[in-house]
Amino acid sequence: MHQLNWQKSSFSSDQANCVEIASAGELVYIRESDDPTTVVTTTHAKLHAWIRGAKAGEFDHLIEP
């Protein structure tokens, strides 16, 4: 695997448990900071589609009130 530059959201501030994301070539890598050995990969196009859906509220039902 490439040397990845992991990034987390500025909304995570100093929280230990957060989602981190990195990109190398055609793939995007996603992991949780508290379990960095488990990594999920996707493509830029698929992540872009998911982000558009999240911004449109398609996943709001998954968030606890």
Buried (B, 14 or more C-beta within 10 A) or exposed (E): EEEBEEEEEEEEEEEEEBEBBBBEEEBBBBBEBEEEEEBEBBEEEEBEEEEEEEEEEEEEEEEEE
